[in-house]
Amino acid sequence: MGACCRLLLFGLAVAIAGCGNKGPGTGPTTAGRVPLPELGIGTYRGFVGGLYPAGGNVEPTAHATAGQSRAQAVVPLDTSGTPGTGGKVVLLSLGMSNTTQEFCSGSSTTTNCSSWSFMGQAAADASVNHTTLAIVNGARGGQDAQAWDATTDANYDTVRLNRLGPLGLTERQVQIVWVKQADAGPQDSLPSAQSDAYQLESRLGNIARALRSHYPNLKIIFFSSRIYAGYATTTLNPEPFAYESGFAVKWLIQAQIEQMSNSGTVTDPRAGDLNYNTGAAWLAWGPYLWADGMTPRQGDGLVWQSADFVQDGTHPSQSGQQKVGTMLLTFFKTSPFTKCWFVNGGTCP
């Protein structure tokens, strides 16, 4: 495309000079914020950290038990949604440009994914179930949370016709979805009552219900929030909004946990009805992807360098895509809610 190309993020086109793996140049190497798992019972602008309630980073016992039962119920289904020989378990991604780049890269369809992306890495890993598991990239560039938060959104038809259909798969075979979403051009940060984190929580709740509507055999939805955005050179989704999207995911999952602990009837006013026995699937965190720039994250040492982004500082370069792809692969190979259907011979508790 010559010296200049155009990237799509959240439905907006941005002209980027030299869209290779070259980073965005100088920029803040830290944002001065603490990753949610490290924040724990500490607070950010008055909000408690951790991935789960009370600053915790693991699912509460009752929620974990419900997730384990759903993981064990994941079995190959035929195109009508009936368990049987020759059936498939479909793992689908849903999201925006960053999501499709990290999940597949190199291709907007479900094949020919770049080797460094999640799908490319999974395809080359002999321990992954290549017999009954079908991994499908449903994410699309330029499609932010508002483009998926209604059952009638055209994106769901696109997934059905252009992503599942060419592989001989149907919506009834989708049982697991990985969602990574954000909003375009956020305006208000926490603790504002109009903050984007609150709006995103509502949209993610709508997405959870739309997914269950389209995929009647859906059992589990894993959510991830944004990667670091301290190098961003545009207003599409910079810091602190990338960081605060983690709170939107945290609150969404917490809303389901609290609803189900109250007989499934008391709903969160922002997230809406998330009863996993009726209108939604079971919700949990996938890999948490944010780290504070060049400050190594506790546990795994994750950092985000400027070279991990193209020049808008928002879209991941090849190295950034590979980092997320590797974290995704590790998650699906080791999570107690995934091993029994993702790994050859794997078992779930």
SVG drawing of the C-alpha trace seen along z (x, -y; Angstrom):
<svg xmlns="http://www.w3.org/2000/svg" viewBox="-36 -13 47 54">
<polyline fill="none" stroke="black" stroke-width="0.4" points="0.0,0.0 3.0,-2.3 4.2,-4.7 0.8,-5.1 -2.1,-2.8 -5.4,-3.0 -6.3,-1.2 -9.9,-0.6 -10.6,-0.8 -14.1,-0.8 -15.6,-1.8 -13.3,-4.8 -10.6,-5.0 -7.2,-6.4 -4.4,-7.2 -1.2,-5.7 2.2,-6.3 4.4,-3.2 2.0,-0.6 4.6,2.1 5.9,3.3 7.5,-0.1 6.3,-1.4 4.7,-4.8 8.0,-6.4 8.4,-8.3 5.7,-8.2 5.0,-7.4 6.5,-4.0 4.2,-3.8 0.8,-5.1 1.2,-5.0 -1.6,-2.4 -1.6,1.0 -2.9,4.1 -6.1,5.3 -4.7,8.6 -1.9,6.8 -4.2,4.0 -6.2,6.6 -8.1,5.0 -6.4,1.7 -8.3,-0.9 -8.2,-3.0 -10.1,-6.2 -12.2,-4.6 -12.8,-1.3 -11.5,2.0 -9.2,4.0 -8.8,7.8 -10.5,9.7 -13.3,11.0 -15.2,9.7 -13.5,8.5 -10.2,8.0 -9.8,11.7 -8.3,13.1 -10.0,16.5 -13.7,17.4 -15.7,17.7 -16.5,21.3 -20.1,21.4 -19.3,19.6 -16.4,21.9 -18.6,25.0 -21.1,23.7 -18.4,23.1 -16.9,26.6 -20.3,28.2 -20.6,26.2 -17.1,27.1 -17.8,30.8 -21.0,30.4 -19.1,29.2 -19.3,32.1 -19.1,32.3 -22.4,31.3 -23.6,31.9 -24.9,29.0 -28.4,29.4 -26.9,29.0 -27.2,32.7 -24.3,34.6 -22.9,37.2 -20.0,38.8 -18.4,36.3 -19.6,33.3 -17.6,30.2 -17.0,27.9 -16.8,24.4 -14.7,21.8 -15.5,18.3 -13.9,14.9 -15.9,11.7 -14.7,8.2 -13.0,5.4 -9.8,4.8 -7.4,5.6 -9.3,8.8 -9.2,10.1 -5.5,9.2 -4.6,11.0 -6.8,14.0 -6.0,14.6 -4.1,11.8 -3.2,12.0 -6.7,12.9 -10.2,11.6 -11.6,15.1 -11.1,18.3 -8.2,19.8 -4.6,18.7 -4.0,17.1 -0.6,15.7 1.7,18.2 2.2,15.8 -1.5,15.2 -3.5,17.3 -5.0,19.4 -1.7,19.8 0.0,20.9 -2.8,23.3 -2.7,24.9 0.9,25.7 0.6,27.1 0.2,30.9 -1.3,30.8 -4.4,28.9 -7.5,30.9 -7.5,30.7 -10.1,33.5 -13.3,32.2 -12.4,28.5 -13.1,25.9 -11.6,22.4 -13.3,19.7 -12.4,16.0 -15.7,14.0 -14.1,10.7 -14.1,7.9 -12.1,4.7 -14.0,1.5 -16.7,3.1 -16.7,1.8 -19.0,2.9 -22.0,0.9 -21.9,3.0 -22.5,6.3 -24.8,5.3 -28.1,6.0 -29.5,9.3 -30.4,7.7 -26.9,6.4 -25.7,7.4 -22.4,8.7 -24.1,11.8 -25.4,12.6 -21.9,12.0 -20.5,14.5 -23.1,17.0 -22.8,16.6 -19.1,15.8 -17.3,17.3 -19.2,20.4 -20.9,21.3 -17.9,21.7 -16.5,24.2 -19.7,26.3 -20.5,25.1 -23.7,23.6 -24.6,21.4 -25.9,24.4 -22.3,25.7 -20.9,22.6 -20.3,23.4 -17.5,21.1 -16.9,17.4 -13.9,15.2 -14.9,11.5 -12.5,8.5 -14.4,5.3 -14.1,1.5 -15.8,-1.7 -14.8,-4.2 -13.7,-7.7 -14.5,-7.4 -15.0,-10.8 -15.4,-10.3 -13.2,-8.4 -13.8,-7.1 -15.2,-8.1 -17.7,-10.1 -21.2,-8.6 -21.1,-8.9 -17.8,-7.1 -17.1,-4.9 -16.4,-2.0 -20.0,-2.1 -21.3,-2.3 -19.1,0.5 -20.4,2.7 -23.9,2.2 -22.9,3.0 -21.0,6.1 -24.2,7.3 -26.2,6.8 -23.6,8.7 -23.8,11.6 -27.5,11.8 -27.2,11.4 -24.7,14.2 -27.0,16.6 -29.8,15.7 -27.8,16.5 -26.0,19.5 -28.5,21.6 -25.9,24.1 -23.5,21.5 -22.1,22.5 -19.2,20.2 -18.1,16.6 -14.6,15.6 -13.9,11.8 -10.6,10.0 -10.1,6.2 -7.8,4.0 -4.0,4.1 -1.9,1.1 -2.6,-2.2 -0.1,-4.6 1.6,-5.0 -1.6,-6.0 -1.4,-8.9 -5.1,-9.1 -8.3,-9.6 -9.8,-6.3 -9.2,-4.4 -6.2,-5.8 -5.4,-5.6 -7.0,-5.7 -9.8,-4.1 -7.9,-1.0 -7.1,-0.3 -10.6,-1.2 -12.1,1.3 -10.9,3.9 -13.3,2.6 -16.1,2.9 -15.3,6.6 -14.8,7.1 -18.2,5.5 -20.0,7.5 -18.8,10.8 -19.3,9.7 -22.9,8.7 -23.6,12.3 -22.0,13.7 -24.1,11.5 -27.3,12.1 -26.9,15.9 -26.1,15.7 -29.5,14.0 -31.5,16.8 -30.9,15.3 -33.6,12.6 -31.8,9.5 -30.1,7.9 -27.4,5.2 -28.9,2.0 -26.1,1.6 -25.3,5.2 -28.9,6.4 -30.1,10.0 -27.2,12.4 -28.9,15.5 -26.8,18.4 -29.7,20.8 -31.8,18.7 -30.7,15.6 -26.9,15.7 -24.0,18.1 -21.6,18.5 -19.1,15.6 -15.5,15.5 -12.2,13.8 -10.0,15.0 -6.4,13.8 -5.9,10.3 -3.8,8.5 -3.0,5.0 0.4,4.2 1.8,0.7 4.0,0.2 7.6,1.0 6.9,1.9 7.1,5.7 3.9,7.3 4.1,9.5 4.1,13.2 4.8,13.3 6.9,10.1 4.7,8.9 5.7,5.5 4.3,3.5 7.0,1.8 6.4,-0.9 7.5,1.7 4.6,3.9 2.3,1.3 2.0,-0.2 2.3,-4.0 -1.1,-4.8 0.0,-3.2 -3.3,-1.4 -3.2,1.5 -0.7,4.2 2.2,4.9 3.3,8.5 5.1,8.7 2.1,7.3 -0.2,9.8 2.1,12.6 2.1,11.7 -1.7,11.8 -1.8,15.0 0.6,16.7 -1.3,15.6 -4.6,16.9 -3.0,20.2 -1.6,20.6 -5.0,19.8 -6.9,22.3 -4.4,25.0 -4.3,24.6 -7.6,23.2 -9.7,25.7 -12.7,24.6 -11.1,25.3 -8.7,28.2 -11.3,30.9 -12.3,29.7 -9.2,27.7 -6.4,30.1 -6.0,33.7 -6.8,36.0 -7.4,33.0 -9.7,33.1 -11.6,30.5 -12.2,30.7"/>
</svg>
